[in-house]
């Protein structure tokens, strides 16, 4: 267990109102593939074009959490962000389809499927106001 898991992860203040999207995806339940998936998402291994594309479509912050073979992605955006428009644009950006095919081997998904067809948006069922 990492220190952050016990102490929490800081939340960035963007100086503007934001909204959050949460998605989930199950990856192959194979410890070796999970370790490779973790490595390809390590800061030094994620392709710069992918990071640039995420920011280009208006995403302010993106995090992926893992428990076993279940992934949860949290995406922070400005209030005027339109999910469908951004995902359609992201699918056209440099190396995005190549990245999707690359990570599909861990996800058990069609290598030609864009991100928004693999990751499933989650419904919030509780909020402590």
HELIX and SHEET records of a PDB file:
HELIX    1   1 UNK A    3  UNK A    7  1                                   5    
HELIX    2   2 UNK A   31  UNK A   40  1                                  10    
HELIX    3   3 UNK A   48  UNK A   56  1                                   9    
HELIX    4   4 UNK A   83  UNK A   90  1                                   8    
HELIX    5   5 UNK A   96  UNK A  107  1                                  12    
HELIX    6   6 UNK A  115  UNK A  118  1                                   4    
SHEET    1   A 4 UNK A  59  UNK A  67  0                                        
SHEET    2   A 4 UNK A  70  UNK A  78 -1                                        
SHEET    3   A 4 UNK A  18  UNK A  26 -1                                        
SHEET    4   A 4 UNK A 120  UNK A 121 -1                                        
END                                                                             
